[in-house]
């Protein structure tokens, strides 16, 4: 997914069930480390560090730019939901950010997820 695909994000309606919205909102909140309502380069870097992966500063900014519809260098919840909707409908076949999210969720420790025994 590149900058051209950002246009596709704008064209797909967000159409999720309440359960899906809750699930995606929880995923968003896991990445929003300081709980300020948006995901930044620092948030993505922290998530990647937790699972032992790293990318360059430029790649981090590119990840944000792919999803950042209002171009404020952050991903807000509505932009995140828009990405998830595009992936669900097939309007976008893949996304580097979505791949990172999937990898992160597979490695997330129980205490960080809010779950437990």
MOJOWO-V933287 format. One record per run of one state. SS is the DSSP state (alpha for helix, beta for strand, coil for the rest). FROM is the first residue (numbers start at 1). LEN is the number of residues. If there is no record, write none. Layout:
BEGIN
ss=(SS | SS)
from=(FROM | FROM)
len=(LEN | LEN)
END
This chain:
BEGIN
ss=(coil | alpha | coil | alpha | coil | beta | coil | alpha | coil | alpha | coil | beta | alpha | coil | alpha | coil | alpha | coil)
from=(1 | 3 | 12 | 18 | 32 | 38 | 40 | 41 | 51 | 57 | 68 | 75 | 77 | 90 | 96 | 108 | 110 | 114)
len=(2 | 9 | 6 | 14 | 6 | 2 | 1 | 10 | 6 | 11 | 7 | 2 | 13 | 6 | 12 | 2 | 4 | 4)
END
